[in-house]
Amino acid sequence: MTSRTASAHLSAKLDLVHGAFVAYARKLWSGPDVRDVYPVYLRVMHAVVRSAVPLMEAALAEARARDETTPLTAELLAYYAHHMKEEAGHDGWLLEDLAATGHDPAEALDQIPPPAVAAMVGAQYYWIRHFHPVALLGHIAAIEAYHPPSGFALRLAEATGYPPAAFRSISRHEVLDIHHRRDLFELIDRIPLKPHHEKIIAVSGLHTIETGMDVLEFIHATAARERKPAQ
């Protein structure tokens, strides 16, 4: 009997909570106020996505500071350095999409990142610095393993009435994250993980999904609060 891989173990754990996340997302996108929700979504997701490269920079810096010449460290250094380049500029895509909805991108740049986003991202900095930079793999897995389904951008365009140019970030990730998921899971299965490494990756990923539900709730509540009454 063949034992499951590390990535399969991780997926099984994340799947336990991802169903609840899907329910939150369905609530967000199925209501009659979806046109009001989408610009808020872009603003808040910009606060999340802009952290991707800085988080990997922090993980790289911590891995180098430990000065550990191990296969695990070498793999992490190579992966984070490469994936940083893949993720560079993705926050700018969200600003472009926001502009395409008729909103000022400065709305995203000027807002205070909500506590739910700070909780999601801030935990990663803590675990990177005070436990191990391998922790960030869980956060990345939670985001990229559950990429937007094919055709989701088109369905949102139809539901909101915004032009296709407002959904380029989502449509790109419908394709990009398929490859990113494969590369990440191959890495997780390849690197020599000890039990405490696997545990922190899972804890990190579960935290990201759980706080992600708080982020969706914030988006929904903010859209409802900002909605203008019909004239």
C-alpha positions as CSV (number, residue, x, y, z in Angstrom):
1,M,0.0,0.0,0.0
2,T,1.5,3.4,-1.1
3,S,1.3,6.2,1.5
4,R,0.0,9.5,0.5
5,T,2.3,12.3,-0.6
6,A,2.9,15.4,1.6
7,S,0.9,17.5,-0.9
8,A,-2.0,15.0,-0.7
9,H,-2.0,15.2,3.1
10,L,-2.0,19.0,2.9
11,S,-4.8,19.1,0.3
12,A,-6.9,16.8,2.5
13,K,-6.5,19.2,5.5
14,L,-7.3,22.3,3.5
15,D,-10.3,20.7,1.9
16,L,-11.8,20.3,5.3
17,V,-12.3,24.1,5.6
18,H,-12.4,25.1,1.9
19,G,-16.0,24.0,1.6
20,A,-17.0,26.7,4.1
21,F,-15.0,29.2,2.2
22,V,-16.8,28.3,-1.0
23,A,-20.1,28.9,0.7
24,Y,-19.0,32.4,1.8
25,A,-17.8,33.1,-1.8
26,R,-21.1,31.9,-3.2
27,K,-23.0,34.3,-0.9
28,L,-20.7,37.1,-2.1
29,W,-21.3,36.5,-5.8
30,S,-24.9,35.4,-6.0
31,G,-26.7,38.4,-4.5
32,P,-28.4,41.1,-6.4
33,D,-25.7,43.6,-5.2
34,V,-22.9,41.9,-7.1
35,R,-22.2,45.0,-9.1
36,D,-21.5,46.9,-5.9
37,V,-19.5,44.1,-4.4
38,Y,-17.0,43.7,-7.2
39,P,-15.1,47.1,-6.9
40,V,-14.9,46.6,-3.1
41,Y,-13.5,43.1,-3.8
42,L,-10.8,44.6,-6.1
43,R,-9.8,47.1,-3.4
44,V,-9.6,44.6,-0.7
45,M,-7.9,41.9,-2.8
46,H,-5.3,44.5,-3.8
47,A,-4.4,44.7,-0.1
48,V,-3.9,40.9,-0.1
49,V,-2.1,40.5,-3.4
50,R,0.4,43.4,-2.8
51,S,1.8,41.4,0.1
52,A,2.8,38.4,-2.1
53,V,6.3,39.6,-3.1
54,P,7.2,41.2,0.2
55,L,6.2,37.9,2.0
56,M,8.6,35.9,-0.2
57,E,11.3,38.5,0.3
58,A,10.9,38.1,4.0
59,A,11.0,34.3,3.7
60,L,14.2,34.6,1.5
61,A,15.8,36.9,4.0
62,E,15.1,34.6,6.9
63,A,16.3,31.5,5.1
64,R,19.5,33.2,4.2
65,A,19.9,34.6,7.8
66,R,19.7,31.1,9.2
67,D,22.8,30.1,7.0
68,E,21.7,26.5,6.8
69,T,23.3,24.6,4.0
70,T,20.5,21.9,3.7
71,P,18.6,20.6,0.8
72,L,15.4,22.1,2.3
73,T,16.9,25.6,2.5
74,A,18.3,25.4,-1.0
75,E,14.9,24.4,-2.4
76,L,13.1,27.2,-0.6
77,L,15.6,29.8,-1.7
78,A,15.2,28.7,-5.3
79,Y,11.4,28.5,-5.2
80,Y,10.8,31.8,-3.5
81,A,13.3,33.7,-5.8
82,H,11.6,32.2,-8.8
83,H,8.0,32.6,-7.7
84,M,8.6,36.3,-6.7
85,K,9.2,37.0,-10.3
86,E,6.0,35.2,-11.3
87,E,3.9,37.2,-8.8
88,A,5.5,40.6,-9.5
89,G,3.0,43.2,-10.8
90,H,-0.1,41.2,-10.0
91,D,-1.3,43.9,-7.6
92,G,-1.1,46.3,-10.5
93,W,-3.6,44.1,-12.5
94,L,-6.2,44.7,-9.8
95,L,-5.7,48.4,-10.0
96,E,-6.2,48.3,-13.7
97,D,-9.4,46.2,-13.3
98,L,-10.6,48.7,-10.7
99,A,-10.1,51.6,-13.2
100,A,-12.0,49.6,-15.8
101,T,-15.0,49.6,-13.5
102,G,-15.0,53.4,-13.5
103,H,-13.4,53.7,-10.0
104,D,-10.3,55.5,-9.0
105,P,-7.4,53.1,-8.3
106,A,-6.4,55.5,-5.5
107,E,-9.3,54.1,-3.6
108,A,-7.3,50.9,-3.1
109,L,-4.0,52.6,-2.4
110,D,-5.4,55.1,0.1
111,Q,-7.5,52.7,2.2
112,I,-6.3,51.3,5.5
113,P,-5.9,47.5,4.9
114,P,-8.7,45.9,6.9
115,P,-8.0,43.8,10.1
116,A,-8.9,40.6,8.3
117,V,-6.2,41.2,5.7
118,A,-3.7,42.2,8.4
119,A,-4.5,39.0,10.3
120,M,-4.1,36.8,7.3
121,V,-0.8,38.3,6.1
122,G,0.6,39.3,9.4
123,A,0.6,35.8,10.7
124,Q,2.9,34.8,7.8
125,Y,5.5,37.3,8.8
126,Y,5.4,36.0,12.4
127,W,5.8,32.3,11.4
128,I,8.5,33.1,8.8
129,R,10.5,35.0,11.4
130,H,9.8,33.1,14.6
131,F,9.4,29.5,13.3
132,H,10.5,28.7,9.8
133,P,10.3,30.2,6.3
134,V,8.8,27.0,5.0
135,A,5.5,28.2,6.7
136,L,4.8,30.5,3.7
137,L,4.2,27.4,1.5
138,G,0.9,26.8,3.3
139,H,-0.3,30.4,2.6
140,I,0.6,30.1,-1.0
141,A,-1.1,26.7,-1.3
142,A,-4.3,28.1,0.2
143,I,-4.4,30.9,-2.4
144,E,-3.2,29.1,-5.5
145,A,-4.4,25.6,-5.0
146,Y,-8.0,26.9,-5.1
147,H,-7.8,29.1,-8.2
148,P,-10.8,30.7,-9.9
149,P,-12.6,28.1,-12.0
150,S,-12.5,28.3,-15.8
151,G,-15.0,30.8,-17.1
152,F,-15.5,32.6,-13.7
153,A,-14.4,36.0,-15.0
154,L,-16.9,35.8,-17.9
155,R,-19.7,34.9,-15.5
156,L,-18.9,37.8,-13.3
157,A,-18.8,40.2,-16.3
158,E,-22.2,39.0,-17.2
159,A,-23.6,39.3,-13.7
160,T,-22.1,42.8,-13.0
161,G,-22.4,44.4,-16.4
162,Y,-18.8,45.6,-16.2
163,P,-16.6,45.3,-19.3
164,P,-14.3,42.3,-19.8
165,A,-11.3,44.6,-19.2
166,A,-12.4,44.8,-15.5
167,F,-11.8,41.0,-15.0
168,R,-8.3,40.5,-16.4
169,S,-6.8,39.6,-13.1
170,I,-9.3,36.8,-12.4
171,S,-9.2,35.5,-16.0
172,R,-5.4,35.4,-15.9
173,H,-5.3,33.5,-12.7
174,E,-7.8,30.9,-14.0
175,V,-4.8,29.7,-16.1
176,L,-1.7,30.8,-14.2
177,D,-2.6,29.2,-10.9
178,I,-3.1,25.8,-12.5
179,H,0.6,25.8,-13.2
180,H,1.5,27.5,-9.9
181,R,-0.4,24.8,-8.0
182,R,1.4,22.0,-9.9
183,D,4.9,23.6,-9.3
184,L,4.1,24.2,-5.6
185,F,2.8,20.7,-4.9
186,E,5.8,19.1,-6.8
187,L,8.1,21.2,-4.5
188,I,6.2,20.0,-1.3
189,D,6.6,16.4,-2.4
190,R,10.2,16.8,-3.3
191,I,11.7,18.7,-0.4
192,P,12.8,16.8,2.8
193,L,10.0,17.9,5.2
194,K,10.1,16.9,8.8
195,P,6.8,16.4,10.7
196,H,7.0,19.9,12.2
197,H,7.5,21.4,8.8
198,E,4.4,19.7,7.4
199,K,2.5,20.8,10.4
200,I,3.3,24.5,10.1
201,I,2.5,24.4,6.4
202,A,-0.9,23.0,7.2
203,V,-1.5,25.5,10.0
204,S,-0.5,28.4,7.8
205,G,-2.8,27.2,4.9
206,L,-5.7,26.6,7.2
207,H,-5.2,30.1,8.8
208,T,-5.3,31.7,5.4
209,I,-8.5,30.0,4.4
210,E,-10.2,30.8,7.7
211,T,-9.1,34.5,7.7
212,G,-10.1,34.5,4.0
213,M,-13.7,34.0,5.1
214,D,-13.4,37.0,7.3
215,V,-12.1,39.0,4.3
216,L,-15.1,38.0,2.2
217,E,-17.4,39.0,5.1
218,F,-15.7,42.4,5.2
219,I,-16.1,42.8,1.5
220,H,-19.8,42.0,1.7
221,A,-20.4,44.3,4.6
222,T,-18.4,47.2,3.1
223,A,-20.3,46.9,-0.2
224,A,-23.6,47.0,1.7
225,R,-22.5,50.0,3.7
226,E,-21.3,52.0,0.7
227,R,-24.2,51.2,-1.6
228,K,-26.0,54.3,-2.7
229,P,-29.8,54.4,-2.4
230,A,-31.6,54.3,-5.7
231,Q,-32.5,57.8,-7.0
